[in-house]
Amino acid sequence: MRGSWDECGDIGGVTPDGAAWLASAGAHPRSLLSFWEERPDAPVVLSCGAVFDVVSTAAVFGRRMLDRLWGEGEGTGPVAVFRGRMLLFAAPGTAQRLPSLLSWEEWGSDGSRTACLPPLLCHGPGDAITVPAVTGEATAAARWLVAPDTRHPWLPGAEVLLWAAVRAARAAVRLSISPRPDQGAKVYDVSRRR
């Protein structure tokens, strides 16, 4: 599934199946669905770890990750923006695995080449997140970019999100092991030499 992420998913509104999937993360799914019937414009707090994990990043860097996931990868699961953070819904277990993969990549370590990159915050068992309203008018502070549209959405795992983060970082920070080329040097094309 390739293409632009802005063309995919139900932008802004969650389908009834998507709402049922989100509600399954709550302690009382039927009560939550009833609440949404009465107040579809209300954000709610949901537990992470059983149905989904969430990786939160700065909105600009999250956009770069989405560009990689949709342009070069398999796409994403649901994605929301809440108070300047991008929330990427991920497979359960991602919150435990991704930090060790990021550590292996020396992500954001002091003195490393990735020190200027934003942190990826992982929310898993024992954590809760606020999700935007299921329907109603989206605001700049809280909205769905890729709304849940099925009871069993595909959710990327830690390896997929690491891949997207590394590719987004490479686009954001030019990493090179060779010295900068001499701008005044004469370059000859020897590939056509016979």
Protein Blocks (a to p, Z undefined) as FASTA:
>chain_A
ZZdfklgcjehiacfklmmmmmmmpmblmlmmmmmmmmmmbccdddehjlpccddddfkl
mmmmmmmmmmmmnbjaddddeehiacddddehjlmmmmmmmmmnopoiahiaklmpccdd
dddehiacddddfbdjddfkbccfbdcfbfbdcdddfklmmmmmmmmmmmmpccdfbdcd
dfkbccddfklpZZ
